[in-house]
Amino acid sequence: MNRCLICMSALDEGVTLKEYLFEEDIICGHCRHRFIKNDRIYTYKNLKVHAFYQYDDFMESLLYQFKEGRDVALADVFLWKQRKKMVDIFRQHQCVIMPSSKEKLESRGFHHLKKILACSKVEICDCFIKTKNYKQSLQRAQNREKIHSIMQFSFFPEKDFYLFDDVVTSGNTLLAAASLLRKKEEMIEAYVLSVHPRFVEICDKQ
């Protein structure tokens, strides 16, 4: 019997009849229903952000287990339900991923965004370099914009693109990427796995 990749319960635990009959999944219904869907599109400065889920304690713990606990078996659970939609979204676009520092890549042994995106089979463009290990969520508000000074890009995407990240908290990483790639004042679109309440508040206040 196949087991949930998160809690190891049977896959049919907690699923509805419709989900059981028509929706293939790799985690049980109880775990799937803990993902809080996000239906809003956010506009911040010259950035339009589409988020699949809300960032909460469950998402935080799951991402921590995957990234810092190096539990690569969890990679597919994040975008499994969106994998076909991702193909449609990125059909004519490259998926420009946000960078990890060299230290993080070496300690984890993998790029977390590449692992998350693997199930969707989109065309990934890894054109950014982070010159220091700098975690946005741990910075004071006045220091977060420093991400602009430690991000560089090694080449320009070969075709139209959307940005991609796992969590948008302050928006500064995406803004830094957009400022490097933007032509004049064009609007840049980004897709993220989850949106932090802090970013929602920033967008509501602007």
PyMOL commands that set and color helices and strands:
alter all, ss='L'
color gray80, all
select helices_A, chain A and resi 17-22+29-32+57-67+72-77+80-89+102-108+112-120+136-138+141-150+172-181+197-205
alter helices_A, ss='H'
color red, helices_A
select strands_A, chain A and resi 41-44+47-54+94-97+124-125+128-130+151-153+161-168+188-195
alter strands_A, ss='S'
color yellow, strands_A
deselect
rebuild
show_as cartoon
